Amino acid sequence: MGTCTDKAALDQWHVIDTETLIPYGASRNRLLGTDLDVTRTADGTITITPEGEERQLPIIRRYGFIWTTLGSPNHDLFPIPEAHEPDRRVVNCGVVSVKASALRIVENFLDMAHFPFVHTDILGAEPHTEVLHYNAEIRRDVDEVWATNCQFFQPQAALSATGGLMTQYVYRVMTPFTTLLYKTCPNSETRQDLICLFVQPLDPDRCRAHPVMFLIDDVSTVTELVGFQQVIFLQDRIILENQRPVLLPMEPRTEIPTRADATSIAYRRWLKEKGITYGTTAQAA
């Protein structure tokens, strides 16, 4: 596929792995078409070097992950204040490889309309298929995409849920390749659960998804929580790997949006403003 020449994509902080899963000694990774040599010494020091180069890439250790960049970001990694709350369960859900554009993964995460048909009897079910009106916007002050006032009836909104409920969602896209949602917490009337999805673009048409949850749940086991989330994501992977085109379409009228696609429309507009082409049909043109 060749290395990335998209400066807007290069100048982002990208996740490459869960910090605890990087082995001691030498290992390999990949980001934006570039193979990376990763070394972890006995004292835990991690260095990342593009294959065939001598320069060491900058590293951020945050939210349980290792982040790096092949470019020159002019910003720090986005904040998630809830991730530092001491009573939250931090549940890393592993990594899932997907043969699709990383941008397709993010957009799918934002889509409520597929809940009843892909995640039947978990995140949705017929006849509750309507996506009610919600608000989507590009927040210029923080340079993020937000969708608020989202709600959807879910038979099992979370592992700890004991029955169906109308779940409240807020979606937040922090960078072109990272997103999260705040959702109704079955165990608290005043706080929300967080589900984050950090996507690592390997090539324009291949990526690794790193989901992590920050939950108010002192009942479920880690194994149960990870299993619940992986079932949902593997259902998505089947759909994502069969979408055509594999890359995210950026041309007007390539795909016909509906009222339910307001967040997707804002996301694609935001990507265009940033000049992101990696993983899109604009790159392939």
BALOBA-1460 file (C-alpha; in Angstrom, 3 decimals):
// residues 285
<rec num="1" residu="m" x="0.000" y="0.000" z="0.000"/>
<rec num="2" residu="g" x="2.954" y="2.348" z="0.581"/>
<rec num="3" residu="t" x="3.527" y="4.798" z="3.371"/>
<rec num="4" residu="c" x="1.162" y="7.629" z="4.213"/>
<rec num="5" residu="t" x="1.673" y="11.050" z="2.640"/>
<rec num="6" residu="d" x="-1.445" y="12.583" z="4.205"/>
<rec num="7" residu="k" x="-0.039" y="15.225" z="6.558"/>
<rec num="8" residu="a" x="-3.361" y="15.632" z="8.355"/>
<rec num="9" residu="a" x="-3.304" y="11.921" z="9.286"/>
<rec num="10" residu="l" x="0.403" y="11.919" z="10.114"/>
<rec num="11" residu="d" x="0.007" y="14.878" z="12.494"/>
<rec num="12" residu="q" x="-2.282" y="12.918" z="14.851"/>
<rec num="13" residu="w" x="-1.560" y="10.969" z="18.005"/>
<rec num="14" residu="h" x="-2.301" y="7.314" z="17.250"/>
<rec num="15" residu="v" x="-2.733" y="4.353" z="19.566"/>
<rec num="16" residu="i" x="-0.481" y="1.396" z="18.774"/>
<rec num="17" residu="d" x="-1.165" y="-1.015" z="21.644"/>
<rec num="18" residu="t" x="-2.266" y="-1.583" z="25.209"/>
<rec num="19" residu="e" x="0.668" y="-0.681" z="27.407"/>
<rec num="20" residu="t" x="0.652" y="-3.959" z="29.331"/>
<rec num="21" residu="l" x="0.607" y="-6.039" z="26.131"/>
<rec num="22" residu="i" x="3.821" y="-4.647" z="24.649"/>
<rec num="23" residu="p" x="6.357" y="-7.440" z="25.277"/>
<rec num="24" residu="y" x="9.806" y="-7.006" z="26.740"/>
<rec num="25" residu="g" x="12.520" y="-7.046" z="24.107"/>
<rec num="26" residu="a" x="11.899" y="-6.289" z="20.435"/>
<rec num="27" residu="s" x="8.546" y="-6.486" z="18.644"/>
<rec num="28" residu="r" x="6.926" y="-5.152" z="15.497"/>
<rec num="29" residu="n" x="3.951" y="-2.906" z="14.911"/>
<rec num="30" residu="r" x="2.522" y="-0.869" z="12.053"/>
<rec num="31" residu="l" x="0.967" y="2.555" z="11.592"/>
<rec num="32" residu="l" x="-0.183" y="4.385" z="8.455"/>
<rec num="33" residu="g" x="1.665" y="2.036" z="6.135"/>
<rec num="34" residu="t" x="4.930" y="2.244" z="8.097"/>
<rec num="35" residu="d" x="6.431" y="-0.741" z="9.931"/>
<rec num="36" residu="l" x="7.604" y="0.112" z="13.426"/>
<rec num="37" residu="d" x="10.314" y="-1.463" z="15.556"/>
<rec num="38" residu="v" x="9.213" y="-1.407" z="19.200"/>
<rec num="39" residu="t" x="11.595" y="-2.118" z="22.076"/>
<rec num="40" residu="r" x="10.776" y="-2.507" z="25.755"/>
<rec num="41" residu="t" x="13.699" y="-2.734" z="28.165"/>
<rec num="42" residu="a" x="13.790" y="-4.441" z="31.560"/>
<rec num="43" residu="d" x="12.978" y="-1.183" z="33.358"/>
<rec num="44" residu="g" x="9.855" y="-0.680" z="31.218"/>
<rec num="45" residu="t" x="11.270" y="1.976" z="28.880"/>
<rec num="46" residu="i" x="9.591" y="1.821" z="25.464"/>
<rec num="47" residu="t" x="11.108" y="3.137" z="22.250"/>
<rec num="48" residu="i" x="9.471" y="3.206" z="18.818"/>
<rec num="49" residu="t" x="11.493" y="3.566" z="15.619"/>
<rec num="50" residu="p" x="10.234" y="3.498" z="12.018"/>
<rec num="51" residu="e" x="11.802" y="0.569" z="10.182"/>
<rec num="52" residu="g" x="15.030" y="1.584" z="8.444"/>
<rec num="53" residu="e" x="15.277" y="4.893" z="10.307"/>
<rec num="54" residu="e" x="17.231" y="6.042" z="13.338"/>
<rec num="55" residu="r" x="14.765" y="8.602" z="14.703"/>
<rec num="56" residu="q" x="12.762" y="7.666" z="17.758"/>
<rec num="57" residu="l" x="9.093" y="8.601" z="17.705"/>
<rec num="58" residu="p" x="7.528" y="10.531" z="20.605"/>
<rec num="59" residu="i" x="5.407" y="8.526" z="23.024"/>
<rec num="60" residu="i" x="2.462" y="9.291" z="25.292"/>
<rec num="61" residu="r" x="1.336" y="6.783" z="27.928"/>
<rec num="62" residu="r" x="-2.305" y="7.455" z="28.731"/>
<rec num="63" residu="y" x="-5.597" y="5.634" z="29.377"/>
<rec num="64" residu="g" x="-3.659" y="2.352" z="29.541"/>
<rec num="65" residu="f" x="-2.317" y="2.664" z="25.972"/>
<rec num="66" residu="i" x="0.831" y="3.681" z="24.142"/>
<rec num="67" residu="w" x="0.341" y="6.538" z="21.665"/>
<rec num="68" residu="t" x="2.775" y="7.808" z="19.067"/>
<rec num="69" residu="t" x="2.915" y="9.921" z="15.925"/>
<rec num="70" residu="l" x="4.743" y="9.883" z="12.612"/>
<rec num="71" residu="g" x="4.197" y="13.614" z="12.171"/>
<rec num="72" residu="s" x="4.240" y="16.757" z="14.292"/>
<rec num="73" residu="p" x="0.975" y="17.244" z="16.203"/>
<rec num="74" residu="n" x="0.392" y="20.765" z="17.446"/>
<rec num="75" residu="h" x="-1.774" y="19.530" z="20.324"/>
<rec num="76" residu="d" x="-1.678" y="17.191" z="23.296"/>
<rec num="77" residu="l" x="-3.723" y="14.024" z="23.452"/>
<rec num="78" residu="f" x="-7.420" y="14.699" z="24.120"/>
<rec num="79" residu="p" x="-8.650" y="14.702" z="27.741"/>
<rec num="80" residu="i" x="-11.021" y="12.110" z="29.221"/>
<rec num="81" residu="p" x="-11.531" y="13.329" z="32.811"/>
<rec num="82" residu="e" x="-13.731" y="10.356" z="33.743"/>
<rec num="83" residu="a" x="-10.871" y="7.950" z="33.028"/>
<rec num="84" residu="h" x="-9.121" y="9.233" z="36.158"/>
<rec num="85" residu="e" x="-12.054" y="8.771" z="38.546"/>
<rec num="86" residu="p" x="-10.866" y="6.252" z="41.146"/>
<rec num="87" residu="d" x="-14.106" y="4.269" z="41.477"/>
<rec num="88" residu="r" x="-14.468" y="3.508" z="37.773"/>
<rec num="89" residu="r" x="-13.732" y="0.069" z="36.400"/>
<rec num="90" residu="v" x="-11.191" y="0.306" z="33.582"/>
<rec num="91" residu="v" x="-11.946" y="-2.580" z="31.228"/>
<rec num="92" residu="n" x="-9.648" y="-3.080" z="28.281"/>
<rec num="93" residu="c" x="-11.501" y="-5.185" z="25.722"/>
<rec num="94" residu="g" x="-8.511" y="-6.402" z="23.703"/>
<rec num="95" residu="v" x="-7.813" y="-5.630" z="20.074"/>
<rec num="96" residu="v" x="-9.755" y="-6.586" z="16.948"/>
<rec num="97" residu="s" x="-8.238" y="-6.538" z="13.460"/>
<rec num="98" residu="v" x="-10.620" y="-5.389" z="10.747"/>
<rec num="99" residu="k" x="-10.196" y="-5.408" z="6.965"/>
<rec num="100" residu="a" x="-11.723" y="-1.975" z="6.501"/>
<rec num="101" residu="s" x="-10.762" y="1.674" z="6.653"/>
<rec num="102" residu="a" x="-10.211" y="2.971" z="10.186"/>
<rec num="103" residu="l" x="-12.590" y="5.815" z="9.334"/>
<rec num="104" residu="r" x="-15.322" y="3.294" z="8.485"/>
<rec num="105" residu="i" x="-14.914" y="1.849" z="12.000"/>
<rec num="106" residu="v" x="-15.352" y="5.246" z="13.625"/>
<rec num="107" residu="e" x="-18.392" y="6.066" z="11.498"/>
<rec num="108" residu="n" x="-20.008" y="2.714" z="12.302"/>
<rec num="109" residu="f" x="-19.526" y="3.424" z="16.016"/>
<rec num="110" residu="l" x="-21.567" y="6.615" z="15.573"/>
<rec num="111" residu="d" x="-24.481" y="4.887" z="13.828"/>
<rec num="112" residu="m" x="-27.525" y="4.075" z="15.954"/>
<rec num="113" residu="a" x="-29.708" y="2.968" z="13.033"/>
<rec num="114" residu="h" x="-28.023" y="-0.438" z="12.770"/>
<rec num="115" residu="f" x="-28.667" y="-1.420" z="16.412"/>
<rec num="116" residu="p" x="-31.893" y="-3.438" z="15.898"/>
<rec num="117" residu="f" x="-30.592" y="-5.237" z="12.807"/>
<rec num="118" residu="v" x="-26.957" y="-6.021" z="13.711"/>
<rec num="119" residu="h" x="-27.143" y="-6.163" z="17.519"/>
<rec num="120" residu="t" x="-30.598" y="-7.719" z="17.764"/>
<rec num="121" residu="d" x="-31.944" y="-8.173" z="21.320"/>
<rec num="122" residu="i" x="-28.884" y="-6.447" z="22.789"/>
<rec num="123" residu="l" x="-28.591" y="-2.836" z="21.613"/>
<rec num="124" residu="g" x="-31.858" y="-2.842" z="19.699"/>
<rec num="125" residu="a" x="-34.820" y="-4.887" z="18.549"/>
<rec num="126" residu="e" x="-37.806" y="-4.599" z="16.245"/>
<rec num="127" residu="p" x="-40.238" y="-2.862" z="16.264"/>
<rec num="128" residu="h" x="-38.140" y="-0.178" z="18.036"/>
<rec num="129" residu="t" x="-36.181" y="0.842" z="14.933"/>
<rec num="130" residu="e" x="-36.708" y="4.608" z="14.756"/>
<rec num="131" residu="v" x="-33.751" y="6.905" z="15.397"/>
<rec num="132" residu="l" x="-35.312" y="9.859" z="17.178"/>
<rec num="133" residu="h" x="-34.177" y="13.412" z="16.414"/>
<rec num="134" residu="y" x="-30.836" y="14.343" z="17.947"/>
<rec num="135" residu="n" x="-28.290" y="17.139" z="17.590"/>
<rec num="136" residu="a" x="-24.941" y="16.792" z="15.793"/>
<rec num="137" residu="e" x="-22.341" y="19.530" z="15.533"/>
<rec num="138" residu="i" x="-18.684" y="20.377" z="15.047"/>
<rec num="139" residu="r" x="-17.577" y="22.090" z="18.247"/>
<rec num="140" residu="r" x="-15.061" y="24.649" z="17.058"/>
<rec num="141" residu="d" x="-13.770" y="25.523" z="20.525"/>
<rec num="142" residu="v" x="-12.400" y="22.007" z="21.049"/>
<rec num="143" residu="d" x="-12.250" y="20.894" z="17.380"/>
<rec num="144" residu="e" x="-14.377" y="17.797" z="17.974"/>
<rec num="145" residu="v" x="-17.612" y="16.312" z="16.618"/>
<rec num="146" residu="w" x="-20.400" y="15.850" z="19.174"/>
<rec num="147" residu="a" x="-23.870" y="14.308" z="19.000"/>
<rec num="148" residu="t" x="-26.200" y="15.020" z="21.904"/>
<rec num="149" residu="n" x="-29.764" y="14.186" z="22.944"/>
<rec num="150" residu="c" x="-29.420" y="10.717" z="21.417"/>
<rec num="151" residu="q" x="-31.761" y="8.057" z="22.741"/>
<rec num="152" residu="f" x="-32.584" y="4.521" z="21.729"/>
<rec num="153" residu="f" x="-34.568" y="1.678" z="23.277"/>
<rec num="154" residu="q" x="-32.236" y="-1.204" z="24.114"/>
<rec num="155" residu="p" x="-33.175" y="-4.681" z="25.380"/>
<rec num="156" residu="q" x="-29.796" y="-4.991" z="27.159"/>
<rec num="157" residu="a" x="-27.946" y="-1.677" z="27.140"/>
<rec num="158" residu="a" x="-25.162" y="-3.002" z="29.370"/>
<rec num="159" residu="l" x="-24.151" y="-6.289" z="30.945"/>
<rec num="160" residu="s" x="-25.432" y="-5.081" z="34.317"/>
<rec num="161" residu="a" x="-28.835" y="-4.024" z="32.922"/>
<rec num="162" residu="t" x="-31.731" y="-6.129" z="34.229"/>
<rec num="163" residu="g" x="-34.215" y="-5.235" z="31.500"/>
<rec num="164" residu="g" x="-34.874" y="-3.053" z="28.494"/>
<rec num="165" residu="l" x="-34.590" y="0.707" z="28.868"/>
<rec num="166" residu="m" x="-34.502" y="3.899" z="26.841"/>
<rec num="167" residu="t" x="-30.768" y="4.586" z="26.779"/>
<rec num="168" residu="q" x="-29.396" y="8.113" z="26.566"/>
<rec num="169" residu="y" x="-26.252" y="8.570" z="24.469"/>
<rec num="170" residu="v" x="-23.758" y="11.350" z="23.853"/>
<rec num="171" residu="y" x="-21.193" y="10.726" z="21.124"/>
<rec num="172" residu="r" x="-17.837" y="12.472" z="20.937"/>
<rec num="173" residu="v" x="-15.232" y="12.232" z="18.157"/>
<rec num="174" residu="m" x="-11.914" y="13.557" z="19.466"/>
<rec num="175" residu="t" x="-9.693" y="12.881" z="16.434"/>
<rec num="176" residu="p" x="-10.356" y="11.341" z="13.012"/>
<rec num="177" residu="f" x="-9.399" y="7.932" z="14.447"/>
<rec num="178" residu="t" x="-10.740" y="8.081" z="18.032"/>
<rec num="179" residu="t" x="-14.244" y="8.298" z="19.421"/>
<rec num="180" residu="l" x="-16.228" y="7.570" z="22.563"/>
<rec num="181" residu="l" x="-19.739" y="7.570" z="23.880"/>
<rec num="182" residu="y" x="-21.288" y="8.486" z="27.198"/>
<rec num="183" residu="k" x="-24.358" y="6.394" z="27.954"/>
<rec num="184" residu="t" x="-26.953" y="5.762" z="30.637"/>
<rec num="185" residu="c" x="-25.441" y="3.831" z="33.543"/>
<rec num="186" residu="p" x="-27.797" y="1.161" z="34.931"/>
<rec num="187" residu="n" x="-26.031" y="1.441" z="38.310"/>
<rec num="188" residu="s" x="-26.140" y="5.218" z="38.777"/>
<rec num="189" residu="e" x="-28.765" y="7.872" z="38.133"/>
<rec num="190" residu="t" x="-26.238" y="10.714" z="38.201"/>
<rec num="191" residu="r" x="-23.264" y="9.368" z="36.240"/>
<rec num="192" residu="q" x="-22.648" y="7.831" z="32.827"/>
<rec num="193" residu="d" x="-20.648" y="4.887" z="31.563"/>
<rec num="194" residu="l" x="-17.969" y="5.558" z="28.936"/>
<rec num="195" residu="i" x="-17.092" y="3.330" z="25.997"/>
<rec num="196" residu="c" x="-14.064" y="4.404" z="23.963"/>
<rec num="197" residu="l" x="-12.867" y="3.172" z="20.600"/>
<rec num="198" residu="f" x="-9.312" y="3.993" z="19.576"/>
<rec num="199" residu="v" x="-8.625" y="2.867" z="16.001"/>
<rec num="200" residu="q" x="-5.115" y="2.234" z="14.686"/>
<rec num="201" residu="p" x="-4.881" y="2.625" z="10.882"/>
<rec num="202" residu="l" x="-2.431" y="0.010" z="9.589"/>
<rec num="203" residu="d" x="-3.072" y="0.705" z="5.909"/>
<rec num="204" residu="p" x="-5.864" y="2.576" z="4.108"/>
<rec num="205" residu="d" x="-7.995" y="-0.579" z="4.107"/>
<rec num="206" residu="r" x="-6.831" y="-2.327" z="7.307"/>
<rec num="207" residu="c" x="-6.915" y="-1.331" z="10.945"/>
<rec num="208" residu="r" x="-6.856" y="-2.524" z="14.538"/>
<rec num="209" residu="a" x="-9.622" y="-1.422" z="16.913"/>
<rec num="210" residu="h" x="-8.816" y="-0.948" z="20.600"/>
<rec num="211" residu="p" x="-12.019" y="-0.676" z="22.700"/>
<rec num="212" residu="v" x="-11.826" y="0.285" z="26.385"/>
<rec num="213" residu="m" x="-14.601" y="0.990" z="28.887"/>
<rec num="214" residu="f" x="-14.696" y="3.159" z="32.004"/>
<rec num="215" residu="l" x="-17.653" y="1.843" z="33.958"/>
<rec num="216" residu="i" x="-19.625" y="2.220" z="37.165"/>
<rec num="217" residu="d" x="-20.095" y="-1.507" z="37.725"/>
<rec num="218" residu="d" x="-18.924" y="-3.344" z="40.851"/>
<rec num="219" residu="v" x="-20.849" y="-6.538" z="40.120"/>
<rec num="220" residu="s" x="-19.762" y="-7.962" z="36.740"/>
<rec num="221" residu="t" x="-16.463" y="-9.775" z="36.286"/>
<rec num="222" residu="v" x="-13.856" y="-8.510" z="33.824"/>
<rec num="223" residu="t" x="-14.316" y="-11.663" z="31.735"/>
<rec num="224" residu="e" x="-18.064" y="-11.049" z="31.500"/>
<rec num="225" residu="l" x="-17.613" y="-7.372" z="30.593"/>
<rec num="226" residu="v" x="-15.005" y="-8.090" z="27.911"/>
<rec num="227" residu="g" x="-17.088" y="-10.915" z="26.472"/>
<rec num="228" residu="f" x="-20.186" y="-8.711" z="26.240"/>
<rec num="229" residu="q" x="-18.317" y="-5.967" z="24.385"/>
<rec num="230" residu="q" x="-16.511" y="-8.365" z="22.064"/>
<rec num="231" residu="v" x="-19.770" y="-9.985" z="20.999"/>
<rec num="232" residu="i" x="-21.019" y="-6.556" z="19.933"/>
<rec num="233" residu="f" x="-17.848" y="-5.614" z="18.092"/>
<rec num="234" residu="l" x="-17.536" y="-8.933" z="16.267"/>
<rec num="235" residu="q" x="-21.102" y="-8.480" z="15.021"/>
<rec num="236" residu="d" x="-19.995" y="-5.114" z="13.638"/>
<rec num="237" residu="r" x="-16.886" y="-6.586" z="12.018"/>
<rec num="238" residu="i" x="-18.939" y="-8.856" z="9.780"/>
<rec num="239" residu="i" x="-20.802" y="-5.827" z="8.414"/>
<rec num="240" residu="l" x="-17.731" y="-3.621" z="8.153"/>
<rec num="241" residu="e" x="-15.673" y="-6.127" z="6.185"/>
<rec num="242" residu="n" x="-18.476" y="-6.504" z="3.656"/>
<rec num="243" residu="q" x="-19.130" y="-2.786" z="3.089"/>
<rec num="244" residu="r" x="-18.301" y="-1.429" z="-0.345"/>
<rec num="245" residu="p" x="-16.325" y="0.586" z="-0.987"/>
<rec num="246" residu="v" x="-13.888" y="-0.503" z="1.725"/>
<rec num="247" residu="l" x="-12.594" y="3.064" z="2.000"/>
<rec num="248" residu="l" x="-14.781" y="5.856" z="3.343"/>
<rec num="249" residu="p" x="-16.593" y="7.625" z="0.473"/>
<rec num="250" residu="m" x="-16.083" y="11.380" z="0.488"/>
<rec num="251" residu="e" x="-17.739" y="12.376" z="-2.782"/>
<rec num="252" residu="p" x="-21.184" y="13.998" z="-2.532"/>
<rec num="253" residu="r" x="-24.113" y="11.691" z="-3.299"/>
<rec num="254" residu="t" x="-21.939" y="8.541" z="-3.263"/>
<rec num="255" residu="e" x="-24.116" y="7.342" z="-0.402"/>
<rec num="256" residu="i" x="-27.563" y="8.780" z="0.309"/>
<rec num="257" residu="p" x="-27.818" y="9.986" z="3.928"/>
<rec num="258" residu="t" x="-30.997" y="10.048" z="6.005"/>
<rec num="259" residu="r" x="-32.026" y="12.087" z="9.041"/>
<rec num="260" residu="a" x="-30.455" y="9.406" z="11.238"/>
<rec num="261" residu="d" x="-27.039" y="10.062" z="9.656"/>
<rec num="262" residu="a" x="-26.549" y="13.569" z="11.061"/>
<rec num="263" residu="t" x="-23.430" y="12.571" z="13.027"/>
<rec num="264" residu="s" x="-21.898" y="10.853" z="10.010"/>
<rec num="265" residu="i" x="-22.534" y="13.938" z="7.883"/>
<rec num="266" residu="a" x="-20.837" y="16.169" z="10.466"/>
<rec num="267" residu="y" x="-17.939" y="13.701" z="10.787"/>
<rec num="268" residu="r" x="-17.289" y="13.593" z="7.034"/>
<rec num="269" residu="r" x="-17.525" y="17.369" z="6.759"/>
<rec num="270" residu="w" x="-15.005" y="17.665" z="9.617"/>
<rec num="271" residu="l" x="-12.620" y="15.220" z="7.901"/>
<rec num="272" residu="k" x="-12.799" y="17.251" z="4.693"/>
<rec num="273" residu="e" x="-12.054" y="20.460" z="6.565"/>
<rec num="274" residu="k" x="-8.997" y="18.821" z="8.093"/>
<rec num="275" residu="g" x="-7.828" y="17.517" z="4.728"/>
<rec num="276" residu="i" x="-7.921" y="13.863" z="5.792"/>
<rec num="277" residu="t" x="-7.616" y="11.554" z="2.781"/>
<rec num="278" residu="y" x="-5.960" y="8.431" z="4.260"/>
<rec num="279" residu="g" x="-8.502" y="5.625" z="4.284"/>
<rec num="280" residu="t" x="-10.939" y="7.516" z="2.046"/>
<rec num="281" residu="t" x="-11.892" y="7.211" z="-1.615"/>
<rec num="282" residu="a" x="-10.311" y="10.655" z="-2.107"/>
<rec num="283" residu="q" x="-6.924" y="8.996" z="-1.527"/>
<rec num="284" residu="a" x="-7.720" y="6.274" z="-4.041"/>
<rec num="285" residu="a" x="-8.807" y="8.726" z="-6.728"/>
